[in-house]
Amino acid sequence: MPIDKSIARTPPPPYYSVVFTSRRKDGDQASYEAMANHMLELAAEQDGYLGVESVRDMSGVGITVSYWRDLDAIRRWHDVSEHRAAQELGRSKWYECFVVRICRVEREYDFCR
């Protein structure tokens, strides 16, 4: 497993990932960042959460990959009331568009110098 702290440490497969790809609207950066940080903290408290990796480029396109033990853990996270409220704010305030992909990780390998 990677030892770089910016890369999530996951257990041996299988497990699941949720890939959230989005394009941000301009503006309201402070409230977006506060909510994003809160969601990362809240997700980490959920049973079945394994880790997260997230990047955003200068044009506003971002990819966040969260890792979960199983599909039930993903469903429970999706239904957390604070997460649902953040999703609605995302639709109404922060995102031009987004795509969510749920994937089963069958295999992984790593390299770290």
OpenMM code with the backbone's topology and positions (N, CA, C; nanometers):
from openmm import Vec3, app, unit

residues = "MET PRO ILE ASP LYS SER ILE ALA ARG THR PRO PRO PRO PRO TYR TYR SER VAL VAL PHE THR SER ARG ARG LYS ASP GLY ASP GLN ALA SER TYR GLU ALA MET ALA ASN HIS MET LEU GLU LEU ALA ALA GLU GLN ASP GLY TYR LEU GLY VAL GLU SER VAL ARG ASP MET SER GLY VAL GLY ILE THR VAL SER TYR TRP ARG ASP LEU ASP ALA ILE ARG ARG TRP HIS ASP VAL SER GLU HIS ARG ALA ALA GLN GLU LEU GLY ARG SER LYS TRP TYR GLU CYS PHE VAL VAL ARG ILE CYS ARG VAL GLU ARG GLU TYR ASP PHE CYS ARG".split()
positions = [
    Vec3(0.0837, -0.1193, 0.0000),
    Vec3(0.0000, 0.0000, 0.0000),
    Vec3(0.0876, 0.1249, 0.0000),
    Vec3(0.0417, 0.2300, -0.0660),
    Vec3(0.1211, 0.3526, -0.0738),
    Vec3(0.1483, 0.4117, 0.0645),
    Vec3(0.2646, 0.4709, 0.0792),
    Vec3(0.2959, 0.5365, 0.2057),
    Vec3(0.2857, 0.6884, 0.1943),
    Vec3(0.2606, 0.7403, 0.0766),
    Vec3(0.2373, 0.8827, 0.0566),
    Vec3(0.1043, 0.9173, 0.1220),
    Vec3(0.1035, 1.0140, 0.2141),
    Vec3(-0.0186, 1.0447, 0.2908),
    Vec3(-0.1298, 1.1066, 0.2066),
    Vec3(-0.1000, 1.1542, 0.0862),
    Vec3(-0.2050, 1.2100, 0.0006),
    Vec3(-0.2794, 1.1015, -0.0772),
    Vec3(-0.2307, 0.9786, -0.0666),
    Vec3(-0.2937, 0.8657, -0.1342),
    Vec3(-0.3605, 0.7785, -0.0281),
    Vec3(-0.4885, 0.7478, -0.0493),
    Vec3(-0.5644, 0.6693, 0.0486),
    Vec3(-0.5017, 0.5315, 0.0672),
    Vec3(-0.4982, 0.4871, 0.1899),
    Vec3(-0.4531, 0.3511, 0.2231),
    Vec3(-0.5764, 0.2632, 0.2302),
    Vec3(-0.5855, 0.1709, 0.1385),
    Vec3(-0.7034, 0.0852, 0.1301),
    Vec3(-0.6658, -0.0592, 0.1639),
    Vec3(-0.7639, -0.1378, 0.2050),
    Vec3(-0.7374, -0.2793, 0.2350),
    Vec3(-0.7230, -0.3578, 0.1042),
    Vec3(-0.6861, -0.4822, 0.1138),
    Vec3(-0.6834, -0.5647, -0.0078),
    Vec3(-0.8229, -0.5709, -0.0714),
    Vec3(-0.8308, -0.5677, -0.2048),
    Vec3(-0.9599, -0.5789, -0.2719),
    Vec3(-1.0254, -0.7131, -0.2416),
    Vec3(-1.1562, -0.7215, -0.2613),
    Vec3(-1.2402, -0.6195, -0.3235),
    Vec3(-1.2920, -0.5174, -0.2229),
    Vec3(-1.3161, -0.3992, -0.2736),
    Vec3(-1.3849, -0.2919, -0.2035),
    Vec3(-1.4429, -0.2023, -0.3118),
    Vec3(-1.5058, -0.0929, -0.2748),
    Vec3(-1.5750, -0.0090, -0.3719),
    Vec3(-1.5223, 0.1336, -0.3695),
    Vec3(-1.5358, 0.1998, -0.4834),
    Vec3(-1.5021, 0.3415, -0.4909),
    Vec3(-1.6205, 0.4180, -0.5485),
    Vec3(-1.6345, 0.5402, -0.5020),
    Vec3(-1.7300, 0.6339, -0.5589),
    Vec3(-1.6465, 0.7442, -0.6222),
    Vec3(-1.6581, 0.7581, -0.7529),
    Vec3(-1.5829, 0.8588, -0.8273),
    Vec3(-1.6789, 0.9736, -0.8569),
    Vec3(-1.6503, 1.0892, -0.7977),
    Vec3(-1.7338, 1.2086, -0.8146),
    Vec3(-1.6544, 1.3089, -0.8975),
    Vec3(-1.6969, 1.3285, -1.0226),
    Vec3(-1.6305, 1.4222, -1.1127),
    Vec3(-1.7241, 1.5409, -1.1311),
    Vec3(-1.6700, 1.6616, -1.1141),
    Vec3(-1.7568, 1.7796, -1.1168),
    Vec3(-1.6880, 1.8983, -1.1826),
    Vec3(-1.7713, 1.9921, -1.2259),
    Vec3(-1.7231, 2.1237, -1.2699),
    Vec3(-1.7908, 2.2264, -1.1810),
    Vec3(-1.7101, 2.3055, -1.1117),
    Vec3(-1.7602, 2.4086, -1.0214),
    Vec3(-1.8065, 2.5321, -1.0972),
    Vec3(-1.9051, 2.5998, -1.0401),
    Vec3(-1.9416, 2.7344, -1.0839),
    Vec3(-1.8392, 2.8304, -1.0251),
    Vec3(-1.8310, 2.9494, -1.0791),
    Vec3(-1.7438, 3.0524, -1.0221),
    Vec3(-1.8067, 3.1067, -0.8944),
    Vec3(-1.7234, 3.1519, -0.8026),
    Vec3(-1.7699, 3.2208, -0.6824),
    Vec3(-1.8016, 3.1293, -0.5665),
    Vec3(-1.8290, 3.1931, -0.4525),
    Vec3(-1.8691, 3.1258, -0.3284),
    Vec3(-1.7686, 3.0196, -0.2831),
    Vec3(-1.6409, 3.0495, -0.3035),
    Vec3(-1.5344, 2.9545, -0.2728),
    Vec3(-1.5283, 2.9196, -0.1239),
    Vec3(-1.5425, 3.0187, -0.0369),
    Vec3(-1.5267, 2.9943, 0.1072),
    Vec3(-1.6320, 2.8984, 0.1611),
    Vec3(-1.7596, 2.9202, 0.1257),
    Vec3(-1.8630, 2.8311, 0.1785),
    Vec3(-1.8528, 2.6917, 0.1156),
    Vec3(-1.8102, 2.6851, -0.0116),
    Vec3(-1.7904, 2.5547, -0.0747),
    Vec3(-1.6800, 2.4774, -0.0030),
    Vec3(-1.5663, 2.5414, 0.0205),
    Vec3(-1.4540, 2.4730, 0.0860),
    Vec3(-1.4897, 2.4294, 0.2274),
    Vec3(-1.5641, 2.5134, 0.2985),
    Vec3(-1.6062, 2.4765, 0.4343),
    Vec3(-1.6952, 2.3525, 0.4302),
    Vec3(-1.7904, 2.3484, 0.3373),
    Vec3(-1.8785, 2.2324, 0.3271),
    Vec3(-1.8016, 2.1089, 0.2812),
    Vec3(-1.7125, 2.1255, 0.1848),
    Vec3(-1.6338, 2.0113, 0.1361),
    Vec3(-1.5504, 1.9516, 0.2494),
    Vec3(-1.4878, 2.0360, 0.3289),
    Vec3(-1.4084, 1.9873, 0.4423),
    Vec3(-1.4966, 1.9174, 0.5451),
    Vec3(-1.6138, 1.9730, 0.5699),
    Vec3(-1.7060, 1.9102, 0.6654),
    Vec3(-1.7512, 1.7736, 0.6133),
    Vec3(-1.7790, 1.7635, 0.4831),
    Vec3(-1.8218, 1.6354, 0.4264),
    Vec3(-1.7101, 1.5310, 0.4362),
    Vec3(-1.5843, 1.5729, 0.4152),
    Vec3(-1.4722, 1.4797, 0.4299),
    Vec3(-1.4636, 1.4276, 0.5732),
    Vec3(-1.4810, 1.5170, 0.6700),
    Vec3(-1.4774, 1.4761, 0.8114),
    Vec3(-1.5950, 1.3845, 0.8444),
    Vec3(-1.7137, 1.4182, 0.7965),
    Vec3(-1.8332, 1.3390, 0.8233),
    Vec3(-1.8231, 1.2007, 0.7573),
    Vec3(-1.7751, 1.1960, 0.6343),
    Vec3(-1.7591, 1.0673, 0.5658),
    Vec3(-1.6645, 0.9769, 0.6437),
    Vec3(-1.5570, 1.0339, 0.6956),
    Vec3(-1.4574, 0.9553, 0.7692),
    Vec3(-1.5149, 0.8922, 0.8953),
    Vec3(-1.6263, 0.9438, 0.9452),
    Vec3(-1.6911, 0.8889, 1.0649),
    Vec3(-1.7857, 0.7731, 1.0328),
    Vec3(-1.8122, 0.7488, 0.9049),
    Vec3(-1.9120, 0.6496, 0.8656),
    Vec3(-1.8545, 0.5083, 0.8677),
    Vec3(-1.9353, 0.4145, 0.9129),
    Vec3(-1.8973, 0.2746, 0.9101),
    Vec3(-1.8774, 0.2310, 0.7651),
    Vec3(-1.7648, 0.1704, 0.7349),
    Vec3(-1.7365, 0.1240, 0.6003),
    Vec3(-1.6521, 0.2182, 0.5179),
    Vec3(-1.6252, 0.3385, 0.5677),
    Vec3(-1.5395, 0.4343, 0.4984),
    Vec3(-1.3950, 0.3864, 0.5036),
    Vec3(-1.3255, 0.3948, 0.3899),
    Vec3(-1.1869, 0.3489, 0.3831),
    Vec3(-1.0871, 0.4594, 0.3521),
    Vec3(-1.1305, 0.5677, 0.2881),
    Vec3(-1.0377, 0.6760, 0.2552),
    Vec3(-1.0900, 0.7600, 0.1405),
    Vec3(-1.0111, 0.8632, 0.1066),
    Vec3(-1.0512, 0.9553, -0.0002),
    Vec3(-0.9272, 1.0159, -0.0645),
    Vec3(-0.9412, 1.0493, -0.1927),
    Vec3(-0.8408, 1.1250, -0.2673),
    Vec3(-0.9168, 1.2287, -0.3488),
    Vec3(-0.8633, 1.3512, -0.3565),
    Vec3(-0.9376, 1.4565, -0.4242),
    Vec3(-0.8425, 1.5575, -0.4876),
    Vec3(-0.8769, 1.5998, -0.6106),
    Vec3(-0.8003, 1.7027, -0.6815),
    Vec3(-0.8970, 1.7926, -0.7575),
    Vec3(-0.8543, 1.9174, -0.7812),
    Vec3(-0.9323, 2.0106, -0.8634),
    Vec3(-0.8329, 2.0940, -0.9432),
    Vec3(-0.8612, 2.1130, -1.0729),
    Vec3(-0.7705, 2.1932, -1.1543),
    Vec3(-0.8154, 2.3397, -1.1582),
    Vec3(-0.7385, 2.4210, -1.2229),
    Vec3(-0.7653, 2.5653, -1.2272),
    Vec3(-0.8923, 2.5996, -1.3039),
    Vec3(-0.9393, 2.5118, -1.3899),
    Vec3(-1.0616, 2.5406, -1.4664),
    Vec3(-1.1880, 2.5068, -1.3881),
    Vec3(-1.1712, 2.4450, -1.2696),
    Vec3(-1.2875, 2.4115, -1.1876),
    Vec3(-1.3306, 2.2667, -1.1946),
    Vec3(-1.2610, 2.1848, -1.2751),
    Vec3(-1.2933, 2.0427, -1.2824),
    Vec3(-1.2252, 1.9709, -1.1663),
    Vec3(-1.3031, 1.8926, -1.0935),
    Vec3(-1.2487, 1.8197, -0.9797),
    Vec3(-1.2886, 1.6740, -0.9836),
    Vec3(-1.2056, 1.5909, -0.9230),
    Vec3(-1.2352, 1.4487, -0.9089),
    Vec3(-1.2080, 1.4111, -0.7643),
    Vec3(-1.3089, 1.3558, -0.7005),
    Vec3(-1.2947, 1.3015, -0.5656),
    Vec3(-1.3308, 1.1548, -0.5714),
    Vec3(-1.2403, 1.0718, -0.5220),
    Vec3(-1.2641, 0.9279, -0.5177),
    Vec3(-1.2678, 0.8880, -0.3704),
    Vec3(-1.3835, 0.8388, -0.3270),
    Vec3(-1.3928, 0.7870, -0.1907),
    Vec3(-1.4011, 0.6354, -0.1980),
    Vec3(-1.3454, 0.5711, -0.0962),
    Vec3(-1.3364, 0.4253, -0.0941),
    Vec3(-1.4203, 0.3711, 0.0206),
    Vec3(-1.4922, 0.2615, -0.0075),
    Vec3(-1.5885, 0.2061, 0.0870),
    Vec3(-1.5776, 0.0544, 0.0907),
    Vec3(-1.6076, -0.0019, 0.2037),
    Vec3(-1.6010, -0.1469, 0.2243),
    Vec3(-1.6985, -0.2222, 0.1339),
    Vec3(-1.8218, -0.1672, 0.1197),
    Vec3(-1.9250, -0.2383, 0.0447),
    Vec3(-2.0330, -0.1417, -0.0026),
    Vec3(-2.1249, -0.1938, -0.0826),
    Vec3(-2.2328, -0.1098, -0.1366),
    Vec3(-2.3264, -0.0582, -0.0283),
    Vec3(-2.3481, -0.1353, 0.0774),
    Vec3(-2.4339, -0.0887, 0.1869),
    Vec3(-2.3754, 0.0356, 0.2532),
    Vec3(-2.2439, 0.0389, 0.2720),
    Vec3(-2.1802, 0.1566, 0.3312),
    Vec3(-2.1996, 0.2789, 0.2418),
    Vec3(-2.1897, 0.2605, 0.1104),
    Vec3(-2.2117, 0.3708, 0.0163),
    Vec3(-2.3556, 0.4194, 0.0248),
    Vec3(-2.4517, 0.3271, 0.0319),
    Vec3(-2.5935, 0.3665, 0.0430),
    Vec3(-2.6192, 0.4439, 0.1715),
    Vec3(-2.5629, 0.3952, 0.2813),
    Vec3(-2.5822, 0.4661, 0.4088),
    Vec3(-2.5232, 0.6063, 0.4015),
    Vec3(-2.4044, 0.6222, 0.3432),
    Vec3(-2.3438, 0.7547, 0.3296),
    Vec3(-2.4310, 0.8443, 0.2426),
    Vec3(-2.4820, 0.7917, 0.1343),
    Vec3(-2.5681, 0.8691, 0.0456),
    Vec3(-2.6896, 0.9232, 0.1203),
    Vec3(-2.7383, 0.8480, 0.2180),
    Vec3(-2.8606, 0.8846, 0.2896),
    Vec3(-2.8387, 0.9651, 0.4178),
    Vec3(-2.7137, 0.9936, 0.4554),
    Vec3(-2.6884, 1.0766, 0.5737),
    Vec3(-2.7489, 1.2150, 0.5487),
    Vec3(-2.8286, 1.2639, 0.6415),
    Vec3(-2.9046, 1.3877, 0.6189),
    Vec3(-2.8157, 1.5077, 0.5872),
    Vec3(-2.7049, 1.5230, 0.6566),
    Vec3(-2.6150, 1.6352, 0.6263),
    Vec3(-2.5548, 1.6219, 0.4869),
    Vec3(-2.5262, 1.4999, 0.4466),
    Vec3(-2.4739, 1.4763, 0.3124),
    Vec3(-2.5805, 1.5087, 0.2080),
    Vec3(-2.7052, 1.4707, 0.2350),
    Vec3(-2.8159, 1.5023, 0.1427),
    Vec3(-2.8316, 1.6541, 0.1279),
    Vec3(-2.8215, 1.7271, 0.2387),
    Vec3(-2.8324, 1.8734, 0.2338),
    Vec3(-2.7178, 1.9328, 0.1509),
    Vec3(-2.5971, 1.8792, 0.1673),
    Vec3(-2.4822, 1.9266, 0.0893),
    Vec3(-2.5023, 1.8972, -0.0598),
    Vec3(-2.5611, 1.7830, -0.0901),
    Vec3(-2.5893, 1.7492, -0.2301),
    Vec3(-2.6838, 1.8515, -0.2923),
    Vec3(-2.7862, 1.8894, -0.2189),
    Vec3(-2.8819, 1.9894, -0.2701),
    Vec3(-2.8143, 2.1251, -0.2904),
    Vec3(-2.7296, 2.1662, -0.1969),
    Vec3(-2.6551, 2.2910, -0.2142),
    Vec3(-2.5637, 2.2823, -0.3358),
    Vec3(-2.5039, 2.1669, -0.3555),
    Vec3(-2.4188, 2.1479, -0.4727),
    Vec3(-2.4955, 2.1697, -0.6015),
    Vec3(-2.6145, 2.1128, -0.6094),
    Vec3(-2.6965, 2.1287, -0.7296),
    Vec3(-2.7406, 2.2739, -0.7492),
    Vec3(-2.7795, 2.3386, -0.6413),
    Vec3(-2.8370, 2.4734, -0.6537),
    Vec3(-2.7315, 2.5840, -0.6580),
    Vec3(-2.6145, 2.5605, -0.5963),
    Vec3(-2.5191, 2.6693, -0.5763),
    Vec3(-2.3812, 2.6501, -0.6373),
    Vec3(-2.3247, 2.5310, -0.6274),
    Vec3(-2.1812, 2.5159, -0.6488),
    Vec3(-2.1394, 2.4475, -0.7784),
    Vec3(-2.2233, 2.3640, -0.8374),
    Vec3(-2.1794, 2.2856, -0.9525),
    Vec3(-2.2508, 2.3250, -1.0804),
    Vec3(-2.1733, 2.3294, -1.1895),
    Vec3(-2.2296, 2.3393, -1.3237),
    Vec3(-2.2824, 2.2021, -1.3636),
    Vec3(-2.2046, 2.0980, -1.3317),
    Vec3(-2.2443, 1.9607, -1.3633),
    Vec3(-2.1591, 1.8644, -1.2810),
    Vec3(-2.2078, 1.7425, -1.2687),
    Vec3(-2.1284, 1.6384, -1.2041),
    Vec3(-2.1739, 1.5015, -1.2501),
    Vec3(-2.0860, 1.4037, -1.2299),
    Vec3(-2.1138, 1.2642, -1.2596),
    Vec3(-2.0656, 1.1828, -1.1404),
    Vec3(-2.1464, 1.0854, -1.0990),
    Vec3(-2.1081, 0.9935, -0.9918),
    Vec3(-2.0977, 0.8538, -1.0524),
    Vec3(-1.9854, 0.7896, -1.0267),
    Vec3(-1.9642, 0.6529, -1.0752),
    Vec3(-1.9296, 0.5657, -0.9557),
    Vec3(-1.9953, 0.4513, -0.9451),
    Vec3(-1.9681, 0.3581, -0.8358),
    Vec3(-1.9028, 0.2346, -0.8963),
    Vec3(-1.7867, 0.2002, -0.8431),
    Vec3(-1.7033, 0.0960, -0.9027),
    Vec3(-1.6601, -0.0063, -0.7977),
    Vec3(-1.6486, -0.1290, -0.8403),
    Vec3(-1.5912, -0.2336, -0.7553),
    Vec3(-1.4426, -0.2446, -0.7904),
    Vec3(-1.3581, -0.2317, -0.6916),
    Vec3(-1.2139, -0.2462, -0.7116),
    Vec3(-1.1807, -0.3940, -0.6986),
    Vec3(-1.1319, -0.4513, -0.8051),
    Vec3(-1.1004, -0.5936, -0.8101),
    Vec3(-0.9525, -0.6198, -0.7836),
    Vec3(-0.8694, -0.5243, -0.8207),
    Vec3(-0.7253, -0.5443, -0.8116),
    Vec3(-0.6595, -0.4100, -0.7889),
    Vec3(-0.5500, -0.4094, -0.7169),
    Vec3(-0.4696, -0.2883, -0.7029),
    Vec3(-0.3240, -0.3276, -0.6901),
    Vec3(-0.2381, -0.2382, -0.7292),
    Vec3(-0.0948, -0.2523, -0.7053),
    Vec3(-0.0393, -0.1130, -0.6917),
    Vec3(0.0794, -0.1000, -0.6367),
    Vec3(0.1322, 0.0337, -0.6106),
    Vec3(0.2820, 0.0401, -0.6306),
    Vec3(0.3301, 0.1607, -0.6320),
    Vec3(0.4720, 0.1922, -0.6355),
    Vec3(0.4897, 0.3208, -0.5586),
    Vec3(0.5881, 0.3268, -0.4751),
    Vec3(0.6206, 0.4509, -0.4048),
    Vec3(0.7710, 0.4497, -0.3784),
    Vec3(0.8404, 0.5469, -0.4266),
    Vec3(0.9849, 0.5563, -0.4108),
    Vec3(1.0198, 0.5878, -0.2686),
] * unit.nanometer
topology = app.Topology()
chain = topology.addChain("A")
for resn in residues:
    res = topology.addResidue(resn, chain)
    for name in ("N", "CA", "C"):
        topology.addAtom(name, app.Element.getBySymbol(name[0]), res)
